[in-house]
Amino acid sequence: MEIILDGKAIADELTGENLMDMLQDLAEKRLGDDLAIRELLINGSPYEEAVHGAPEEISRQAIQRLEIETISTRDLALGFLQNFPPTLATLAEAIEKVAELFRIGDEQTANEEYLQFLEALEILLETLQQSSDALGLDMERIHADGVSAQHRLERLAGLTTEMLAAQEQDDWVLLADLLQYDLKPEMNAWAKLMEQMRRMALAC
């Protein structure tokens, strides 16, 4: 197998029976905490899970050439902060859609859309935490409208618990209210916080 890392062939062999194992080995041997994978090509084709399958399903025997392009975790985090506003706008639109579906009683469609929304929100919050860690930002020191980012994170966690309780009780009106009147304003507040985070990161 030929392994190319940032345009250069690497001599040491990556261990593992599948792509997932090999990438974990690469992370331990070469990447550390300062680098992340930006792009992955398998046999000359950009890796896409929908096309190639999950990393653990791709055996090493199926890979003749593995090309890996990395990016610093700092640059990756800065890019996330810069692209955050459009993502927030998309989530805000999803909130309105899901809330309306619950209000008109289309529970099946509403729950399907709601599940997709929660998954997107979870990924967003995980990436936010990873980005703040990579940039060394103190969430207590970042404020917008007099409220810290740390407090906003705690508020989001509390809202998630309230929404879960409403869902378990089949209280769709309450869930719609929580989404539209509590969660959506929190999403809007994060747009300002992201700008503060980016400015602080660039000033470091």
Secondary structure as the mmCIF struct_conf table of DSSP 4:
data_model
#
loop_
_struct_conf.conf_type_id
_struct_conf.id
_struct_conf.beg_label_comp_id
_struct_conf.beg_label_asym_id
_struct_conf.beg_label_seq_id
_struct_conf.end_label_comp_id
_struct_conf.end_label_asym_id
_struct_conf.end_label_seq_id
STRN STRN1 GLU A 2 LEU A 5
TURN_TY1_P TURN_TY1_P1 ASP A 6 GLY A 7
STRN STRN2 LYS A 8 ALA A 9
BEND BEND1 ASP A 12 ASP A 12
HELX_LH_PP_P HELX_LH_PP_P1 GLU A 13 THR A 15
BEND BEND2 GLU A 17 GLU A 17
STRN STRN3 ASN A 18 ASN A 18
HELX_RH_AL_P HELX_RH_AL_P1 LEU A 19 LEU A 26
HELX_RH_PI_P HELX_RH_PI_P1 ALA A 27 LEU A 31
TURN_TY1_P TURN_TY1_P2 GLY A 32 ASP A 34
STRN STRN4 LEU A 35 ILE A 42
TURN_TY1_P TURN_TY1_P3 ASN A 43 GLY A 44
STRN STRN5 SER A 45 PRO A 46
HELX_RH_AL_P HELX_RH_AL_P2 GLU A 49 HIS A 52
HELX_RH_3T_P HELX_RH_3T_P1 PRO A 55 GLU A 57
BEND BEND3 ILE A 58 ILE A 58
STRN STRN6 SER A 59 SER A 59
HELX_RH_3T_P HELX_RH_3T_P2 ARG A 60 ALA A 62
BEND BEND4 GLN A 64 GLN A 64
STRN STRN7 ARG A 65 SER A 72
HELX_RH_AL_P HELX_RH_AL_P3 THR A 73 GLN A 82
TURN_TY1_P TURN_TY1_P4 ASN A 83 ASN A 83
HELX_RH_AL_P HELX_RH_AL_P4 PHE A 84 ARG A 103
TURN_TY1_P TURN_TY1_P5 ILE A 104 GLY A 105
HELX_RH_AL_P HELX_RH_AL_P5 GLU A 107 LEU A 135
TURN_TY1_P TURN_TY1_P6 GLY A 136 GLY A 136
TURN_TY1_P TURN_TY1_P7 MET A 139 ARG A 141
STRN STRN8 HIS A 143 ALA A 144
TURN_TY1_P TURN_TY1_P8 ASP A 145 GLY A 146
STRN STRN9 VAL A 147 SER A 148
HELX_RH_AL_P HELX_RH_AL_P6 ALA A 149 GLU A 168
TURN_TY1_P TURN_TY1_P9 GLN A 169 ASP A 170
HELX_RH_AL_P HELX_RH_AL_P7 TRP A 172 ASP A 177
HELX_RH_PI_P HELX_RH_PI_P2 LEU A 178 LEU A 183
HELX_RH_AL_P HELX_RH_AL_P8 LYS A 184 ALA A 203
#
